[in-house]
Amino acid sequence: MSRRKFLKQSSCATLGLLTFPVYSSAFSFNDSKDVIVGHNSHKYKVNLNWGNLNPSQTPVNDCHEMVQDSKGRIVLLTNHVKNNVIIYDKSGKLIETWGTEYPGAHGLTLVKENGTDFLLITDYERHQIIKTTIDGKVVFTIDCPLETGKYNSKDEFKPTETTVVANGDIYVADGYGKQHIIHYNDKGELLNVFGGQGKADGQFLNAHGICYDDRDKKNPSLLVSARELNQLKRFDLKGQFIEKIDVPGALICRPVIHKKDLYFAVLRSKNALNPDSGFILIMNENNEVVSCPGATSPSYKNYKLKELYQTIRLFQHPHDVCIDDDENMYVAQWNSGRTYPIKLTRI
Amino acid sequence: MRCTILIVVLLFIGCAKNKKNVYLQEQQISLAQPRVNVTSTIIDSSVVATANLDMENVDIYYTNDGTKPNQKSLMYNTPLKIKEQGNYKFRAFHPDWKPSAVTKLKLYKKGYRPNKIDWETNITTTYPGIGEATVVNQKKGSLNFRDKQWFGSDSIVKATVNFKEKTYVESMIIGYLVDTKSWIFSPSQVILCFSKTDSITINLEKLKAKDLRELNDIEIRINKTIDSINITVVNTIELPEWHPGKGSKAWLFMDEWIFN
């Protein structure tokens, strides 16, 4: 028992409260305290019980990605084919499930078209992108872009993520395949391809995630995570490389924009002793890391970010984050023992 | 009236308690292990070890006798200049988080360097290290099996180590890697031959833990004056039932043979 706990308990005993079991328990919330994770402007309390369901009825394997739909519901994508899509309210109550045909369900993107929600699912086992309505009816599918000449067979195409820009064009990241970014129009017709495997500026090692960045309205761009390189790369909408941002030590999954900030699940710390060494990373609009819940406090020396790494064993392998309209965060995890998402409440 | 107020207050407090706190509390989740770095794990005169877990209010304690550190152990404040071989253990503590697992650091005294090594095994495998001298260059490998300080083989390794002159050798240490996910297991047997009739055979226990990644070693007592040793190290011939590669050969990775 810590000295602090001892003093609290002995002061309760002095008041005679410990002899009055019902009301003494009223003070027991003082016995412990809510821990806080994160740094600077982005700090959170942790709710490990959020969204926990009966695994025999609503199971998950890997919880790959999450989005909030226009109704404010939290939509989770898992690769469990009993229920690939699990829809919660913000309190973690189950609303509905659907989807039994997405064994490699990985990327989940919300598309709003004239006030109607649609979803883009990438399935790296089916080697496809599937556009569905919000209740799971298939609108169209996109297969391996053999016509680009970059693929010998459709199995080489293992898409991990999509993003949709203002005019409805779709960009696909082939993060587990040949590392190309493939540009389609809103009907799924091929327009362009760029990227590819490598360490050069315009290339990737594990182009795991992509997002449309319109925070600068005059210069909208694409952000792509090069996970194994611990880098975020920016391109214009034609596929021209603009810049790269180093995040030493952090294997970043897809970039997620919420208001002016950029959020990432970090799958692993690069040089950790334990493999389940993930954390969360938050960057402001100047590309500065401002908070890392579960990891070292971000610090810069000569404009260079110091290597980040996990400091607490809270997260195993975070794979995606979703920030809701209350600024709270939901963390979906890969290979975490089939756990449901974790909710972080902003303080 | 006073009694009524008291009851109302107590009921209010009771109701407040009924609102269950959903948030994670202190001392429920562990800290990550401290990161320990050392200038060399083989000590010539001295080495410098650093331990770090870059987080506010973290204290790191360590031991040098192989015991598990607690908050009464030695406190780590500045880099440690170490002259003595041994098992050093580091552990992080924080008021809000459970103590970390132990980070182990084993330090070896620099051994007697052989003059020549005659390989009977083909050492041009997929993992040749830096070549013939990998296991006697007095440099240890890291946990990364791609590190050039590791010599990797998926069959029996045989070599004769020659000293410059007859030397009293107290013991031999064989440093090896265990990385079960990468199919790298401990040796199953070591045979040291000093002459046709004089040899030592050591059989090693099979690995019990399933998911293991660590640096390990075996120390074999010799206590003889010799000018050469014929060394045979046998890999794990069959991966165990629980392993995805069950029945196949395991890899054997060795970084250093130290002769004391």
Interface residues (C-beta under 8 A of the other chain):
Chain A: S2 V22 Y23 S25 A26 F27 S28 F29 S32 K33 D34 V35 K45 V46 N47 L48 N49 W50 N271 A272 L273 N274 S277 T296 S297 Y309 Q310 T311 I312 R313 L314 T345
Chain B: L10 I13 G14 A16 K17 N21 V22 Y23 L24 Q25 E26 Q27 Q28 I29 S30 L31 A32 Q33 R35 L53 D54 M55 E56 V58 P95 D96 W97 T103 L143
